[in-house]
Amino acid sequence: MLLPKWLKSGDTIGITCPSGYVSEERVAYAVTMLERWEFKVKKGKTVGNEYFYFSGTDKERRDDLQAMLDDPDVAAILMGRGGYGMSRIIDSLDFTEFLKHPKWVCGFSDITVLHSHILAQYGYASLHSPMCGAFRRDSEHEAYLLSFYNALTGNTLKQHIPPSSFNRAGTATGTLTGGNLAILAHLTGSVSEVDTSGKVLFIEEIGEHLYGADRMLMNLKRAGKLDNLAALIVGSFTEMEDTKRPFGQSIEEIIADKVKEYNYPVCFNIPVGHQEVNYTLLLGTTYTIDVSEAGATLSLSNL
């Protein structure tokens, strides 16, 4: 388990947008809050920049992220937003300077590409966390946003998760990995592919058809990614769509069906993903998950 240094007052957080477009306005309050937390902020050139769907050309986005990875004064990199675009630039990034000065990579959704690549290739932990749009005047005191601060500074919180009829009881400890379901399926067969053997796998998704989610899970299953888990934890699956002819299963039923022959614990409804309440998880670190009829507890181990 390789950890970048925990942040302290006066450290610098870089903000860049390696995927979809994000406006200056969406980033502005994040800067305000980060400075209120006593961090310095360095905005990249892609903030407020746009090139069709993206926050710049592939080269512009790559160069901006590369500058953050190379900068020894940047202690963490917060992504402006997700969307799509990381997989277009991931293979052109150079992690030489990052390995000399490791830093926390923070974000979720499309940023799963970068999380998975860093863990697969270099073994470093990163933060599956809210991005700039989560920082608003009405959210600054919310526990889920404060969990990001606590994760950055090494004071992480234990997660208590309500019960679900789809849960499978048990206790397991393992390295946490995963992220967005579509991205995990997309990375299969690449150098950024997620290693799930003996791991606690986390998945979440937004805006997919039910049959599409079923296909992604089948992809992971056929690739052996669901065979030898320590545990499976399921975050939010928001804005899921059905077809005119119903698929016939809810998303919970789809997921439960894919892992029904295994014996590891399964936990649904962890408040992480594409929803307002989005707690931070430390990918690449060791977690213990305890699932019972009363609910579940997810806690960090050995930090």
C-alpha positions in Angstrom: 0.0 0.0 0.0 1.7 3.2 -1.2 0.3 6.5 0.1 1.1 10.0 -1.0 1.7 12.4 1.9 -1.3 13.6 3.9 -2.0 17.3 3.2 -1.5 20.0 5.8 -2.3 23.7 6.0 -0.5 25.7 3.2 -0.2 22.7 0.8 -1.2 23.3 -2.8 -4.1 21.6 -4.6 -4.1 21.7 -8.3 -7.4 21.8 -10.3 -7.4 20.5 -13.9 -10.1 19.2 -16.3 -8.8 16.1 -18.2 -12.2 15.1 -19.5 -15.4 17.1 -20.1 -15.8 20.8 -20.1 -16.3 22.6 -16.8 -17.1 26.3 -16.4 -15.1 28.8 -14.4 -18.2 29.4 -12.3 -18.5 25.7 -11.4 -14.9 25.8 -10.1 -15.0 29.1 -8.3 -16.7 28.0 -5.1 -14.4 25.0 -4.9 -11.5 27.4 -4.9 -13.1 29.4 -2.1 -13.7 26.4 0.1 -10.2 24.9 -0.5 -8.7 28.2 0.5 -11.0 28.4 3.5 -9.6 25.0 4.4 -6.2 26.7 4.4 -4.9 25.1 1.2 -3.4 27.0 -1.7 -5.0 26.5 -5.1 -3.4 26.3 -8.6 -5.9 26.3 -11.5 -4.9 24.7 -14.7 -5.4 26.1 -18.2 -8.2 23.7 -18.9 -10.5 25.3 -16.3 -13.2 27.2 -18.3 -11.6 26.1 -21.6 -13.7 24.3 -24.1 -13.3 22.2 -27.3 -16.7 20.8 -28.3 -17.5 18.3 -25.5 -14.1 18.5 -23.9 -12.2 21.0 -21.8 -9.6 21.3 -24.5 -8.0 19.2 -27.3 -6.5 15.9 -26.3 -3.1 17.7 -26.2 -4.3 20.6 -24.1 -5.9 18.3 -21.6 -2.9 16.0 -21.5 -0.4 18.8 -21.1 -2.4 20.4 -18.3 -2.7 17.2 -16.3 0.9 16.4 -17.0 2.0 19.8 -15.6 0.1 19.0 -12.4 1.6 15.5 -12.2 5.1 16.9 -12.7 4.8 19.9 -10.2 6.6 19.0 -7.0 4.7 21.7 -5.2 1.2 20.2 -6.0 0.2 17.9 -3.2 -3.1 16.8 -4.6 -4.9 17.1 -8.0 -8.7 17.8 -7.9 -10.5 17.2 -11.2 -13.0 19.7 -12.3 -15.4 17.1 -13.5 -15.6 13.7 -15.2 -17.6 13.0 -18.3 -15.4 11.5 -21.0 -11.9 12.0 -22.2 -9.3 10.4 -19.8 -8.9 7.2 -21.9 -8.0 9.4 -24.9 -4.9 10.7 -23.0 -4.0 8.1 -20.4 -1.3 6.4 -22.5 0.5 9.6 -23.3 1.0 10.6 -19.7 4.5 10.3 -18.1 4.5 9.4 -14.4 8.2 9.8 -13.8 7.9 13.0 -11.8 4.7 11.7 -10.1 6.7 8.8 -8.7 9.3 11.2 -7.3 6.6 13.4 -5.7 3.5 11.3 -5.3 0.3 13.2 -4.8 -3.4 12.5 -4.3 -5.5 12.2 -7.4 -9.0 13.1 -6.6 -12.3 12.6 -8.5 -14.7 9.9 -9.8 -16.7 8.9 -12.8 -14.4 9.1 -15.9 -11.5 9.7 -13.5 -11.8 5.9 -12.7 -9.4 5.5 -15.7 -6.7 7.4 -13.9 -7.4 5.8 -10.5 -7.2 2.3 -12.0 -4.1 3.1 -14.1 -2.2 4.5 -11.1 -3.1 1.6 -8.9 -2.4 -1.1 -11.6 0.9 0.3 -12.8 2.4 2.0 -9.7 0.4 0.8 -6.7 -0.5 4.3 -5.3 -3.6 5.1 -3.4 -6.0 7.8 -4.7 -9.3 9.4 -3.7 -12.6 8.5 -5.2 -14.1 11.8 -4.3 -16.4 14.7 -5.1 -15.2 17.1 -7.8 -15.6 20.8 -8.2 -19.4 20.9 -8.8 -20.0 19.5 -5.3 -18.5 22.6 -3.6 -21.4 25.0 -3.1 -22.5 27.5 -0.5 -25.3 25.1 0.6 -23.1 22.0 0.8 -20.0 23.3 2.5 -20.9 21.9 5.9 -22.3 18.6 4.7 -20.6 15.5 6.1 -20.0 14.0 2.7 -18.0 17.0 1.6 -16.1 17.2 4.9 -15.1 13.5 4.3 -13.0 14.7 1.4 -11.1 17.1 3.7 -10.7 14.3 6.2 -9.4 11.9 3.6 -6.9 14.5 2.3 -5.6 15.1 5.8 -5.5 11.5 7.0 -8.6 11.7 9.3 -11.0 9.5 7.5 -14.4 8.6 8.8 -16.1 5.2 9.2 -19.0 4.6 6.9 -22.3 3.3 8.4 -24.6 1.9 5.6 -28.3 1.1 6.1 -29.5 -2.4 5.5 -30.7 -3.7 2.2 -32.6 -6.9 1.4 -30.1 -7.6 -1.3 -27.1 -7.6 1.0 -25.2 -10.8 1.8 -23.8 -10.9 5.3 -20.2 -11.4 6.2 -17.0 -9.7 7.1 -14.0 -9.2 4.8 -10.8 -7.2 4.7 -9.0 -6.2 1.5 -7.6 -3.5 -0.7 -10.4 -1.3 -2.1 -10.5 -0.9 -5.8 -13.1 -0.1 -8.5 -15.2 2.9 -9.4 -17.5 3.6 -12.3 -18.9 0.3 -13.8 -18.8 1.4 -17.5 -15.2 2.5 -17.1 -14.1 -0.7 -15.3 -15.6 -2.8 -18.2 -14.0 -0.4 -20.7 -10.6 -0.9 -19.2 -10.7 -4.7 -19.4 -7.8 -6.0 -21.4 -5.8 -2.8 -21.1 -2.7 -1.9 -19.1 -5.1 0.1 -16.8 -7.2 -3.0 -16.1 -8.5 -3.3 -12.5 -7.1 -6.2 -10.5 -9.9 -7.5 -8.3 -8.4 -10.8 -6.9 -8.7 -10.7 -3.1 -9.9 -7.1 -3.3 -13.0 -5.2 -2.0 -14.6 -4.1 -5.3 -16.7 -0.9 -5.4 -19.0 -0.1 -8.3 -21.4 2.8 -9.2 -23.1 4.1 -12.3 -25.4 6.7 -13.8 -27.6 7.0 -16.9 -27.3 3.6 -18.3 -30.0 1.3 -19.6 -30.6 -1.8 -17.4 -29.5 -4.1 -20.2 -26.3 -2.0 -20.6 -25.5 -2.5 -16.9 -26.2 -6.2 -17.2 -23.8 -6.3 -20.2 -21.0 -4.5 -18.3 -21.3 -6.8 -15.4 -21.3 -9.8 -17.7 -18.1 -8.4 -19.2 -16.5 -8.2 -15.8 -17.7 -11.7 -14.9 -16.5 -13.3 -18.1 -13.1 -11.6 -17.5 -13.0 -13.3 -14.0 -13.3 -9.9 -12.2 -16.1 -11.1 -9.9 -14.7 -14.6 -9.1 -12.3 -14.0 -6.2 -13.4 -10.8 -4.5 -13.0 -10.3 -0.8 -16.3 -8.4 -1.0 -18.5 -6.3 -3.3 -19.8 -2.9 -2.3 -22.4 -1.2 -4.5 -22.8 2.6 -4.6 -25.5 4.7 -6.3 -26.9 3.6 -9.6 -28.8 6.8 -10.5 -31.0 7.6 -13.5 -31.0 4.1 -14.7 -33.3 3.6 -17.7 -35.4 0.7 -18.9 -36.4 -0.1 -22.5 -39.9 -0.1 -24.0 -40.0 -3.8 -23.5 -39.0 -4.2 -19.8 -35.7 -5.8 -19.1 -37.3 -7.7 -16.2 -34.9 -7.1 -13.3 -34.1 -4.0 -11.2 -30.5 -2.9 -11.0 -30.2 -4.5 -7.6 -31.5 -7.8 -8.9 -29.1 -7.6 -11.9 -26.1 -7.1 -9.6 -27.2 -9.8 -7.1 -27.8 -12.3 -9.9 -24.2 -11.8 -11.2 -22.6 -12.8 -7.9 -25.2 -15.3 -6.5 -22.9 -18.3 -6.8 -20.1 -16.6 -4.7 -19.8 -16.5 -1.0 -18.2 -13.1 -0.3 -20.1 -10.3 1.5 -22.2 -8.0 -0.7 -23.3 -4.5 0.5 -25.7 -2.2 -1.4 -26.5 1.4 -0.9 -23.2 2.9 0.2 -23.6 6.7 -0.3 -21.0 7.1 -3.0 -21.4 7.9 -6.7 -23.4 10.2 -9.0 -25.6 11.7 -6.4 -25.5 14.7 -4.1 -24.4 12.7 -1.1 -21.0 11.4 -2.3 -18.6 10.3 0.3 -14.9 9.9 -0.3 -13.2 6.5 -0.5 -9.5 5.8 -0.5 -8.8 3.5 -3.4 -5.7 1.3 -3.0 -6.0 1.2 0.8 -7.1 -1.6 3.1 -10.8 -1.6 4.2 -12.8 -3.9 6.4 -16.5 -4.4 5.5 -18.9 -5.9 8.0 -22.3 -6.7 6.7 -25.2 -7.9 8.8 -29.0 -7.7 8.9 -28.7 -4.4 10.8 -26.7 -2.8 7.9 -23.0 -2.5 7.2 -19.9 -0.8 8.4 -17.0 0.1 6.1 -13.8 1.2 7.8 -10.2 1.8 7.0 -7.6 -0.6 8.3 -3.9 -0.2 9.1 -3.4 3.5 8.1 
